[in-house]
Amino acid sequence: MPDLQMAQRLAAELHVPVSYLYEPDDDLAELIRVLGGCSPDRLRELLTQLQEG
């Protein structure tokens, strides 16, 4: 497992959130990757929808 600084550099290079690199579940990792590219407003909107559903 890379140390945090290495993971941050790798994530920046890959344009993914750092947490993506550490998530062992492929489906959750994909959600992290996709959601990491959303705007804060879109994230709040999606969270609200998920919490209501």
TIZAMI-127498 format. One line per field, with one value per atom (N, C-alpha, C): atom name; residue number from 1; y, z, x. Coordinates in pm, whole numbers, plus 50000, padded with zeros to 5 digits. Layout:
<pts>
atom <- c(CA | ...)
n <- c(NUM | ...)
v <- c(Y | ...)
w <- c(Z | ...)
u <- c(X | ...)
</pts>
This chain:
<pts>
atom <- c(N | CA | C | N | CA | C | N | CA | C | N | CA | C | N | CA | C | N | CA | C | N | CA | C | N | CA | C | N | CA | C | N | CA | C | N | CA | C | N | CA | C | N | CA | C | N | CA | C | N | CA | C | N | CA | C | N | CA | C | N | CA | C | N | CA | C | N | CA | C | N | CA | C | N | CA | C | N | CA | C | N | CA | C | N | CA | C | N | CA | C | N | CA | C | N | CA | C | N | CA | C | N | CA | C | N | CA | C | N | CA | C | N | CA | C | N | CA | C | N | CA | C | N | CA | C | N | CA | C | N | CA | C | N | CA | C | N | CA | C | N | CA | C | N | CA | C | N | CA | C | N | CA | C | N | CA | C | N | CA | C | N | CA | C | N | CA | C | N | CA | C | N | CA | C | N | CA | C | N | CA | C | N | CA | C)
n <- c(1 | 1 | 1 | 2 | 2 | 2 | 3 | 3 | 3 | 4 | 4 | 4 | 5 | 5 | 5 | 6 | 6 | 6 | 7 | 7 | 7 | 8 | 8 | 8 | 9 | 9 | 9 | 10 | 10 | 10 | 11 | 11 | 11 | 12 | 12 | 12 | 13 | 13 | 13 | 14 | 14 | 14 | 15 | 15 | 15 | 16 | 16 | 16 | 17 | 17 | 17 | 18 | 18 | 18 | 19 | 19 | 19 | 20 | 20 | 20 | 21 | 21 | 21 | 22 | 22 | 22 | 23 | 23 | 23 | 24 | 24 | 24 | 25 | 25 | 25 | 26 | 26 | 26 | 27 | 27 | 27 | 28 | 28 | 28 | 29 | 29 | 29 | 30 | 30 | 30 | 31 | 31 | 31 | 32 | 32 | 32 | 33 | 33 | 33 | 34 | 34 | 34 | 35 | 35 | 35 | 36 | 36 | 36 | 37 | 37 | 37 | 38 | 38 | 38 | 39 | 39 | 39 | 40 | 40 | 40 | 41 | 41 | 41 | 42 | 42 | 42 | 43 | 43 | 43 | 44 | 44 | 44 | 45 | 45 | 45 | 46 | 46 | 46 | 47 | 47 | 47 | 48 | 48 | 48 | 49 | 49 | 49 | 50 | 50 | 50 | 51 | 51 | 51 | 52 | 52 | 52 | 53 | 53 | 53)
v <- c(49883 | 50000 | 50124 | 50216 | 50337 | 50428 | 50504 | 50601 | 50712 | 50795 | 50895 | 50993 | 51040 | 51135 | 51072 | 50949 | 50880 | 50859 | 50820 | 50800 | 50931 | 51043 | 51173 | 51210 | 51184 | 51214 | 51124 | 50996 | 50902 | 50938 | 50971 | 51009 | 51135 | 51231 | 51354 | 51323 | 51235 | 51198 | 51124 | 51040 | 50962 | 51036 | 51154 | 51235 | 51158 | 51098 | 51026 | 51070 | 51055 | 51083 | 50983 | 51024 | 50935 | 50811 | 50830 | 50717 | 50607 | 50642 | 50544 | 50440 | 50484 | 50394 | 50293 | 50325 | 50240 | 50153 | 50177 | 50103 | 49964 | 49859 | 49724 | 49673 | 49729 | 49686 | 49760 | 49686 | 49748 | 49840 | 49799 | 49882 | 50013 | 50004 | 50127 | 50214 | 50153 | 50230 | 50306 | 50242 | 50309 | 50425 | 50405 | 50516 | 50632 | 50602 | 50706 | 50780 | 50706 | 50768 | 50860 | 50811 | 50890 | 51012 | 50989 | 51099 | 51202 | 51158 | 51250 | 51356 | 51328 | 51425 | 51517 | 51499 | 51582 | 51713 | 51812 | 51939 | 51922 | 52010 | 52001 | 52008 | 52089 | 52098 | 51967 | 51908 | 51779 | 51670 | 51670 | 51573 | 51584 | 51707 | 51729 | 51680 | 51707 | 51663 | 51510 | 51444 | 51297 | 51239 | 51297 | 51250 | 51262 | 51372 | 51393 | 51287 | 51259 | 51158 | 51020 | 50986 | 50856 | 50843 | 50948 | 50944 | 50935 | 50992 | 50987 | 50853 | 50789 | 50667 | 50547)
w <- c(50000 | 50000 | 50000 | 49907 | 49904 | 50023 | 50064 | 50170 | 50116 | 50205 | 50166 | 50062 | 50077 | 49978 | 49840 | 49833 | 49704 | 49647 | 49732 | 49686 | 49634 | 49700 | 49655 | 49519 | 49499 | 49369 | 49260 | 49291 | 49194 | 49158 | 49259 | 49235 | 49149 | 49176 | 49096 | 48951 | 48931 | 48795 | 48721 | 48794 | 48735 | 48733 | 48796 | 48803 | 48873 | 48987 | 49069 | 49214 | 49296 | 49439 | 49503 | 49605 | 49674 | 49727 | 49778 | 49834 | 49731 | 49605 | 49497 | 49502 | 49531 | 49531 | 49645 | 49751 | 49869 | 49880 | 49796 | 49807 | 49745 | 49824 | 49772 | 49688 | 49707 | 49631 | 49498 | 49389 | 49256 | 49229 | 49271 | 49247 | 49326 | 49453 | 49532 | 49478 | 49433 | 49375 | 49251 | 49170 | 49051 | 49090 | 49193 | 49241 | 49289 | 49363 | 49412 | 49294 | 49193 | 49075 | 49004 | 48982 | 48909 | 48992 | 49118 | 49203 | 49227 | 49223 | 49241 | 49132 | 49018 | 48909 | 48908 | 49004 | 49010 | 49084 | 49047 | 49118 | 49258 | 49351 | 49485 | 49483 | 49395 | 49385 | 49337 | 49238 | 49186 | 49292 | 49369 | 49477 | 49579 | 49620 | 49716 | 49659 | 49533 | 49467 | 49467 | 49432 | 49430 | 49570 | 49668 | 49805 | 49854 | 49822 | 49861 | 49798 | 49669 | 49601 | 49663 | 49694 | 49754 | 49893 | 49970 | 50105 | 50105 | 50004 | 49993 | 49938 | 49858 | 49791 | 49868)
u <- c(50085 | 50000 | 50090 | 50067 | 50150 | 50120 | 50222 | 50198 | 50108 | 50056 | 49956 | 50008 | 50131 | 50185 | 50194 | 50239 | 50248 | 50108 | 50013 | 49876 | 49816 | 49845 | 49794 | 49852 | 49980 | 50042 | 49985 | 49969 | 49915 | 49770 | 49690 | 49552 | 49543 | 49629 | 49631 | 49666 | 49761 | 49803 | 49691 | 49617 | 49510 | 49376 | 49371 | 49249 | 49136 | 49170 | 49072 | 49088 | 48984 | 49000 | 49096 | 49166 | 49259 | 49187 | 49067 | 48992 | 48967 | 48962 | 48945 | 49057 | 49177 | 49292 | 49289 | 49217 | 49214 | 49088 | 48989 | 48863 | 48876 | 48859 | 48876 | 48758 | 48640 | 48523 | 48517 | 48517 | 48521 | 48402 | 48283 | 48165 | 48172 | 48212 | 48226 | 48338 | 48445 | 48555 | 48507 | 48425 | 48373 | 48281 | 48199 | 48115 | 48201 | 48306 | 48397 | 48459 | 48500 | 48563 | 48465 | 48344 | 48243 | 48200 | 48171 | 48126 | 48235 | 48359 | 48471 | 48479 | 48417 | 48417 | 48297 | 48207 | 48085 | 48111 | 48034 | 48040 | 47980 | 48014 | 47954 | 47801 | 47745 | 47599 | 47539 | 47602 | 47553 | 47566 | 47674 | 47690 | 47579 | 47548 | 47439 | 47306 | 47282 | 47159 | 47149 | 47257 | 47258 | 47242 | 47308 | 47294 | 47151 | 47088 | 46949 | 46860 | 46882 | 46803 | 46824 | 46945 | 46975 | 46915 | 46919 | 46865 | 46713 | 46650 | 46505 | 46456 | 46538 | 46497 | 46529)
</pts>
